[in-house]
Amino acid sequence: MTPSALPLGDPAPADGILPEQAAVGAQARQFGLYTHIPFCAVRCGYCDFNTYTATELGGGASQDAYASTAIQEIEFAARALAESNVPARKLSTVFFGGGTPTLLPAGDLVSVLRAAVKQWGIKDGAEVTTEANPDSVTAESLAELRAGGFTRVSFGMQSAVPHVLKVLDRTHSPQRVPQAVSWAREAGLKVSVDLIYGTPGESLVDWETSVRTALSYHPDHISAYSLIVEEGTKLAAQIRRGQVPNIDDDDHAVKYELADTLFTEAGLDWYEVSNWARTPGDACQHNMAYWRGDDWWGIGPGAHSHVGGVRWWNVKHPTAYANRLGKGESPAAGRETLDVDTRTMERIMLTSRLAEGLDTGVLSPEGRKAIAGLIAAELVDPLKAFNGTLVLTRKGRLLGDAVTRALLA
């Protein structure tokens, strides 16, 4: 998903040409594609992503024309990378996020995927995922996606409890999720479900109900995220007015521990702080590419891209996005070129969240000295740390930000 607020940065050139740094070592990195579909039927009260309902679009932006606009950016991206002397690489992953990608016809999503494969090719066995709301798919649409090259669907379940879904402004009923999962299975797609814990008014029993219900669908993968209340959202206003209670960090911790226990008992192992997979092959390979610092091009309004330490982000509104591409210009609003220190810092922040762990050799002398204190506090696995890999314990996962601060001190 793409945040609604864009960072500050340097101006991005209209021709999209990247600095020389982007090409250095590119053959050793994976290359993926993210496509942002910025449309939703209803804006959820907690959502701070760059999404639009039909009534919010205005300005001539159209869902009907979106696929052709996204394909324009794919063609622009291929030219810009070639002219920047970045060696051509086949796609290792493709991910459609939003918003609700499956608000577009399945044929539109397939046409965007095919345009990308036409430009770059795709590796054998590559992961191709779309996010979906359970009420935005049919058996027929999922079968069309699978026939068109998709391999995986990630359903935004969030909760199995009606009053929790109501607070989140989710449009689907709990009964819709198992039906959508069954259709996806019949189509031959791998299945992931997303859960959110810590919604105002959600009891521990409610959360356990959601976890056990999700596990009853036997998904290949589960993501469980703590609710974050973003300023400017409907939920933030409701909390400020006292209409719903505020969130509680201790409540989040208890619910995380419960979920981790139940997921593990059901045969899913954590591979990233908020993600669990049935087998290593079921881990989301696209997100792993983010956490490992690989390359990806982000298609769509507000989408972010990264190639060789060069990061950029597109203009937010679908109309401005389409207008720039219509003139043959880059839709990028700004960019930044990361220096060695910043790339190292980000590697520490992201890789330390993974079960595969962080190579302690990348740490500064001060960071390595901090490991003893982290072991004493039971935040990292001592044996693995002694062997040169920093891996969080469950307690460390709950205090991951504190671990990162210690390593970067």
TORVORO-986513 format. One line per field, with one value per residue (C-alpha): residue number from 1; residue in one letter; x, y, z. Coordinates in Angstrom, 3 decimals, decimal comma. Layout:
<lomis>
milum: [NUM:...] .
gunu: [A:...] .
xx: [X:...] .
yy: [Y:...] .
zz: [Z:...] .
</lomis>
This chain:
<lomis>
milum: [1:2:3:4:5:6:7:8:9:10:11:12:13:14:15:16:17:18:19:20:21:22:23:24:25:26:27:28:29:30:31:32:33:34:35:36:37:38:39:40:41:42:43:44:45:46:47:48:49:50:51:52:53:54:55:56:57:58:59:60:61:62:63:64:65:66:67:68:69:70:71:72:73:74:75:76:77:78:79:80:81:82:83:84:85:86:87:88:89:90:91:92:93:94:95:96:97:98:99:100:101:102:103:104:105:106:107:108:109:110:111:112:113:114:115:116:117:118:119:120:121:122:123:124:125:126:127:128:129:130:131:132:133:134:135:136:137:138:139:140:141:142:143:144:145:146:147:148:149:150:151:152:153:154:155:156:157:158:159:160:161:162:163:164:165:166:167:168:169:170:171:172:173:174:175:176:177:178:179:180:181:182:183:184:185:186:187:188:189:190:191:192:193:194:195:196:197:198:199:200:201:202:203:204:205:206:207:208:209:210:211:212:213:214:215:216:217:218:219:220:221:222:223:224:225:226:227:228:229:230:231:232:233:234:235:236:237:238:239:240:241:242:243:244:245:246:247:248:249:250:251:252:253:254:255:256:257:258:259:260:261:262:263:264:265:266:267:268:269:270:271:272:273:274:275:276:277:278:279:280:281:282:283:284:285:286:287:288:289:290:291:292:293:294:295:296:297:298:299:300:301:302:303:304:305:306:307:308:309:310:311:312:313:314:315:316:317:318:319:320:321:322:323:324:325:326:327:328:329:330:331:332:333:334:335:336:337:338:339:340:341:342:343:344:345:346:347:348:349:350:351:352:353:354:355:356:357:358:359:360:361:362:363:364:365:366:367:368:369:370:371:372:373:374:375:376:377:378:379:380:381:382:383:384:385:386:387:388:389:390:391:392:393:394:395:396:397:398:399:400:401:402:403:404:405:406:407:408:409] .
gunu: [M:T:P:S:A:L:P:L:G:D:P:A:P:A:D:G:I:L:P:E:Q:A:A:V:G:A:Q:A:R:Q:F:G:L:Y:T:H:I:P:F:C:A:V:R:C:G:Y:C:D:F:N:T:Y:T:A:T:E:L:G:G:G:A:S:Q:D:A:Y:A:S:T:A:I:Q:E:I:E:F:A:A:R:A:L:A:E:S:N:V:P:A:R:K:L:S:T:V:F:F:G:G:G:T:P:T:L:L:P:A:G:D:L:V:S:V:L:R:A:A:V:K:Q:W:G:I:K:D:G:A:E:V:T:T:E:A:N:P:D:S:V:T:A:E:S:L:A:E:L:R:A:G:G:F:T:R:V:S:F:G:M:Q:S:A:V:P:H:V:L:K:V:L:D:R:T:H:S:P:Q:R:V:P:Q:A:V:S:W:A:R:E:A:G:L:K:V:S:V:D:L:I:Y:G:T:P:G:E:S:L:V:D:W:E:T:S:V:R:T:A:L:S:Y:H:P:D:H:I:S:A:Y:S:L:I:V:E:E:G:T:K:L:A:A:Q:I:R:R:G:Q:V:P:N:I:D:D:D:D:H:A:V:K:Y:E:L:A:D:T:L:F:T:E:A:G:L:D:W:Y:E:V:S:N:W:A:R:T:P:G:D:A:C:Q:H:N:M:A:Y:W:R:G:D:D:W:W:G:I:G:P:G:A:H:S:H:V:G:G:V:R:W:W:N:V:K:H:P:T:A:Y:A:N:R:L:G:K:G:E:S:P:A:A:G:R:E:T:L:D:V:D:T:R:T:M:E:R:I:M:L:T:S:R:L:A:E:G:L:D:T:G:V:L:S:P:E:G:R:K:A:I:A:G:L:I:A:A:E:L:V:D:P:L:K:A:F:N:G:T:L:V:L:T:R:K:G:R:L:L:G:D:A:V:T:R:A:L:L:A] .
xx: [0,000:1,081:1,008:-0,974:1,777:4,760:8,246:10,339:13,160:15,055:13,303:12,900:13,800:10,991:12,892:13,190:16,923:18,578:21,994:24,909:24,720:21,480:23,254:26,100:25,737:22,257:22,777:23,257:19,888:16,358:13,974:10,284:7,248:4,691:1,443:-0,693:-4,430:-5,704:-9,437:-11,717:-15,471:-15,489:-12,720:-12,053:-11,970:-8,377:-6,943:-4,217:-3,209:-3,305:-6,723:-9,879:-13,538:-15,528:-16,863:-13,354:-11,768:-13,049:-10,927:-11,524:-9,724:-11,271:-11,067:-11,947:-8,804:-6,487:-5,019:-3,969:-2,378:-0,450:0,772:2,041:4,202:5,476:6,611:8,135:9,948:11,483:12,828:14,128:15,965:17,527:18,607:20,064:22,207:20,552:20,898:17,641:16,490:13,501:10,835:11,261:8,020:4,948:2,569:-0,724:-1,672:-4,033:-6,622:-8,524:-6,913:-9,797:-12,222:-10,779:-11,917:-9,637:-8,905:-7,467:-5,089:-4,019:-3,387:-1,081:0,779:1,161:2,513:5,143:6,132:6,354:8,882:11,052:10,100:9,462:11,429:10,148:8,110:7,927:5,405:2,547:0,198:-2,873:-4,462:-8,241:-11,183:-13,253:-16,344:-14,525:-13,905:-15,905:-15,001:-14,840:-12,595:-10,128:-10,007:-9,322:-6,470:-4,909:-5,222:-3,601:-0,480:-1,306:-0,105:-1,234:-4,034:-3,888:-7,304:-7,920:-9,850:-8,847:-11,301:-13,932:-15,995:-18,808:-18,528:-14,762:-15,288:-17,863:-15,351:-12,877:-15,580:-14,938:-17,608:-17,466:-19,217:-17,245:-19,068:-17,631:-14,005:-14,197:-16,133:-13,481:-10,679:-12,438:-12,765:-9,074:-8,092:-10,262:-8,562:-5,128:-3,980:-1,935:-3,820:-2,728:-5,003:-4,361:-5,486:-5,464:-5,316:-5,935:-9,070:-10,899:-13,440:-11,805:-11,510:-8,899:-11,680:-12,601:-8,992:-8,649:-11,842:-10,379:-7,081:-8,708:-11,179:-8,380:-6,466:-9,556:-9,191:-5,703:-4,013:-0,472:0,427:-0,911:-0,015:-1,044:-0,575:-1,227:-3,671:-1,949:-4,160:-3,036:-3,804:-6,431:-8,358:-11,968:-10,853:-8,465:-11,336:-13,596:-10,961:-10,376:-14,118:-14,318:-16,650:-14,334:-11,522:-7,892:-5,523:-3,257:0,329:0,032:-3,117:-1,226:1,598:-0,744:-2,564:0,685:1,896:-1,419:-1,373:2,232:1,452:-1,611:0,067:3,061:0,832:-0,948:2,323:3,040:6,461:7,301:9,726:9,227:7,884:4,328:4,284:3,979:4,197:3,414:6,661:9,625:8,257:4,995:6,701:5,814:8,789:7,848:7,997:11,215:12,734:11,827:13,365:16,532:17,062:16,485:15,178:11,585:9,673:6,440:3,638:0,747:-0,050:1,923:3,873:7,474:10,399:13,965:16,858:20,414:20,009:17,986:14,452:11,595:7,851:5,065:2,595:-0,393:-3,543:-4,624:-5,405:-1,976:-0,398:-2,256:-1,573:2,202:2,320:0,074:2,781:5,507:6,913:7,925:5,147:7,767:7,197:10,636:13,557:16,607:19,946:20,943:24,518:26,387:25,617:21,893:21,752:23,552:21,178:18,152:19,641:19,984:16,442:14,827:16,938:16,824:13,062:13,614:13,858:16,875:18,562:21,090:24,774:26,422:29,414:27,532:27,263:29,519:31,796:29,256:26,426:28,301:28,975:25,229:24,526:25,612:22,959:20,335:21,198:20,986:17,564:16,456:15,737:17,986:18,912:22,256:23,616:22,877:24,360:27,585:27,692:27,400:23,685:21,286:17,799:15,016:13,332:9,563:10,194:12,606:9,942:7,679:10,495:11,997:12,285:14,317:16,618:17,164:17,971:20,566:22,189:22,368:23,559] .
yy: [0,000:3,554:6,202:9,348:11,776:12,110:12,804:15,805:15,266:16,570:17,371:14,373:14,881:14,657:12,065:9,698:9,130:7,775:8,635:6,322:4,793:2,995:0,691:-0,343:-3,965:-4,247:-7,770:-9,014:-7,614:-8,864:-6,646:-6,468:-4,446:-2,879:-1,587:0,694:0,596:3,689:2,907:1,777:1,307:2,924:4,654:2,708:4,850:3,915:4,234:6,769:5,338:7,155:5,871:7,375:6,463:7,243:10,470:11,623:11,190:14,143:15,967:13,482:10,568:7,256:3,697:2,539:4,128:3,252:0,060:1,812:4,620:2,107:0,430:3,820:4,016:0,469:1,462:4,677:2,680:0,273:3,168:5,090:2,074:1,257:4,871:4,897:1,880:-0,299:-3,852:-5,553:-8,140:-10,435:-9,723:-11,767:-10,590:-8,560:-7,143:-5,282:-3,273:-0,494:0,528:-2,445:-3,782:-6,170:-3,279:-3,233:-6,024:-9,052:-8,525:-5,076:-6,469:-9,223:-6,691:-4,683:-7,852:-8,898:-5,470:-5,769:-9,271:-8,040:-5,385:-7,351:-11,013:-12,908:-15,568:-19,125:-19,573:-15,830:-14,720:-12,568:-11,278:-9,111:-7,752:-8,118:-7,378:-10,539:-8,844:-7,620:-11,029:-13,848:-17,402:-16,280:-13,256:-15,294:-17,993:-15,300:-13,907:-17,349:-18,039:-14,666:-15,404:-14,493:-16,985:-15,524:-13,468:-11,585:-11,031:-8,112:-10,050:-7,784:-9,395:-12,112:-10,118:-7,910:-5,077:-4,818:-4,711:-1,961:0,214:-0,302:0,541:-2,728:-3,549:-7,357:-9,745:-12,445:-15,120:-13,771:-14,605:-18,426:-18,277:-16,083:-18,302:-21,385:-19,762:-18,821:-22,386:-23,769:-21,388:-22,650:-19,493:-19,374:-17,578:-15,011:-13,264:-9,957:-9,313:-6,146:-6,237:-3,532:-1,974:0,174:-2,033:-5,312:-7,673:-10,391:-12,921:-11,035:-11,184:-14,872:-15,503:-13,714:-15,603:-19,004:-18,237:-17,199:-20,388:-22,470:-21,424:-23,038:-20,088:-20,356:-17,029:-14,624:-10,998:-9,502:-5,768:-3,629:-0,827:2,532:5,586:8,121:11,813:13,038:9,770:9,272:6,941:9,550:12,044:9,495:8,826:12,549:13,094:10,168:8,162:5,135:4,323:4,975:2,153:0,646:-0,585:-3,204:-4,564:-4,774:-6,740:-9,291:-9,794:-10,192:-12,872:-14,730:-14,621:-15,799:-18,738:-19,801:-19,340:-21,414:-24,169:-24,253:-24,767:-21,219:-19,776:-16,113:-14,847:-11,121:-9,368:-9,116:-12,082:-15,860:-18,520:-22,244:-22,994:-20,789:-20,786:-19,285:-16,129:-13,040:-12,823:-9,325:-7,920:-9,829:-7,897:-4,642:-5,793:-7,016:-3,782:-5,154:-3,082:-2,391:0,052:1,379:1,996:4,310:7,585:7,935:4,723:4,536:2,995:2,016:1,095:0,873:3,326:5,813:6,241:8,215:8,638:9,557:12,423:11,526:12,231:9,926:12,896:14,531:11,105:10,447:13,951:13,618:10,260:11,588:14,170:11,504:12,797:10,991:10,961:11,245:14,069:13,834:11,567:11,033:9,302:7,417:7,566:4,566:5,416:5,764:2,496:0,730:2,227:1,070:-2,395:-2,657:-1,371:-3,735:-6,893:-7,005:-7,598:-10,870:-14,344:-14,974:-12,255:-9,475:-10,090:-8,349:-7,566:-4,586:-2,941:-0,197:-0,992:0,743:-1,311:-4,565:-3,543:-3,048:-6,711:-7,824:-5,596:-6,868:-10,463:-9,601:-8,040:-11,217:-9,278:-11,301:-14,966:-15,351:-18,387:-16,904:-13,570:-15,302:-16,883:-13,503:-13,263:-11,074:-12,640:-11,204:-13,214:-12,843:-10,183:-8,536:-8,493:-6,567:-4,065:-3,985:-0,197:-0,222:-2,897:-0,800:2,296:0,349:-1,021:2,425:4,300] .
zz: [0,000:-0,684:2,101:1,365:2,429:0,091:1,479:0,599:-1,864:-4,848:-8,139:-10,436:-14,112:-16,649:-18,703:-15,722:-16,244:-13,093:-11,658:-12,543:-9,072:-10,017:-12,483:-10,171:-9,116:-10,607:-11,942:-8,375:-7,255:-7,855:-9,838:-8,998:-9,999:-7,682:-9,192:-7,054:-7,746:-5,924:-5,882:-3,056:-2,845:0,622:2,564:5,772:8,898:9,795:6,285:5,510:2,122:-1,195:-2,269:-3,729:-3,852:-6,997:-5,469:-4,496:-7,917:-9,885:-12,417:-15,191:-13,528:-14,518:-13,241:-16,752:-18,237:-15,389:-16,835:-20,029:-17,988:-15,855:-19,046:-20,225:-17,117:-17,661:-21,145:-19,754:-17,049:-19,533:-21,625:-18,604:-17,194:-20,566:-21,104:-17,569:-18,539:-15,899:-17,261:-18,200:-15,667:-15,647:-13,063:-9,905:-8,274:-9,203:-6,612:-7,119:-4,039:-3,154:-2,549:-3,814:-6,990:-7,602:-8,041:-11,556:-13,881:-13,742:-17,424:-16,678:-14,052:-16,426:-19,204:-16,924:-15,931:-19,551:-20,505:-17,774:-18,864:-22,454:-21,401:-18,984:-19,082:-15,863:-14,025:-13,875:-10,719:-10,033:-7,421:-8,796:-6,085:-5,894:-2,762:-2,623:-0,409:0,084:-1,365:-4,488:-6,083:-7,641:-8,536:-12,153:-11,545:-9,488:-12,150:-14,767:-12,675:-12,287:-16,015:-16,684:-14,650:-11,042:-8,444:-5,122:-3,563:-0,271:1,316:3,659:6,301:9,247:11,704:11,996:14,506:13,103:15,644:15,017:11,244:11,810:13,707:10,846:8,246:6,424:3,852:3,861:6,223:8,067:6,045:2,807:3,655:3,626:0,371:-1,263:0,072:-1,319:-4,749:-4,705:-3,802:-6,593:-9,020:-7,949:-6,166:-2,981:-0,209:2,358:4,854:6,588:10,161:12,278:16,078:18,647:17,128:19,705:21,459:20,401:23,387:23,717:23,081:19,881:18,710:19,530:17,564:14,539:14,736:15,124:12,353:9,985:10,812:10,076:6,414:6,328:4,575:3,255:4,850:7,484:8,145:11,491:11,995:15,043:14,363:13,991:14,289:11,692:12,048:9,630:9,509:10,557:13,358:14,785:14,928:16,631:19,295:19,804:20,337:22,770:20,539:20,682:23,142:22,296:21,385:24,032:23,556:26,310:24,667:21,360:23,002:24,592:21,297:19,365:21,767:21,542:17,742:17,540:19,827:17,850:14,466:15,583:16,968:13,598:11,718:10,528:11,358:11,661:9,025:9,605:12,684:11,327:8,945:9,249:6,509:6,329:4,458:3,478:-0,070:1,184:2,509:0,486:-1,857:-3,014:0,506:1,155:-1,750:0,046:3,312:1,599:-0,365:-3,868:-6,800:-7,754:-9,923:-8,443:-10,947:-10,113:-8,315:-5,097:-5,761:-4,556:-6,475:-5,603:-7,890:-6,590:-3,740:-5,810:-4,471:-6,014:-5,637:-8,029:-7,852:-5,704:-7,671:-10,517:-12,761:-12,344:-12,793:-16,054:-17,367:-16,960:-18,674:-21,436:-22,160:-22,150:-18,850:-15,707:-13,095:-10,329:-7,850:-6,240:-5,515:-3,329:-3,777:-0,643:0,570:1,968:5,596:4,925:3,009:5,853:8,410:6,399:6,005:9,782:10,372:7,872:8,024:11,823:11,490:9,604:11,099:8,865:10,893:10,450:9,760:12,711:10,514:9,051:12,465:13,713:16,676:18,930:17,448:18,059:21,645:22,137:21,405:24,887:26,434:24,015:24,956:28,657:28,063:26,237:23,060:20,715:20,434:22,263:20,400:16,982:18,053:19,138:15,675:13,925:13,166:15,127:15,404:17,543:20,279:20,660:23,297:20,856:18,161:20,522:21,165:17,694:17,592:20,795:19,334:16,225:18,276:20,259:17,115:15,521:18,606] .
</lomis>
